[in-house]
Amino acid sequence: AIVAHSGWHWMTERLDILSKYHIAWPTLDAVFVLGVMRALLLCAIAGAVAWGLSGILNKLAGIEEQHLQP
């Protein structure tokens, strides 16, 4: 209870400081959507490269993948 109470006061103090700043939300136009799609595509490519490299490194290390049989 003491930790929750302290956390509540800490959060309200930070919210008071944050409320002094004006935060403008981005406009949802084609440029914004294009930027989001570009970032998602880069994340997908990075994930595919990491997945491929992990498979190659596992083969080089001699680790066999275990597949679950139904």
PEWOWO-V700814 format. One record per run of one state. SS is the DSSP state (H for helix, E for strand, - for the rest). FROM is the first residue (numbers start at 1). TO is the last residue. Records with the same first field share a line. If there is no record, write none. Layout:
BEGIN
SS = FROM-TO, FROM-TO
END
This chain:
BEGIN
- = 1-1, 19-29, 62-70
H = 2-18, 30-61
END
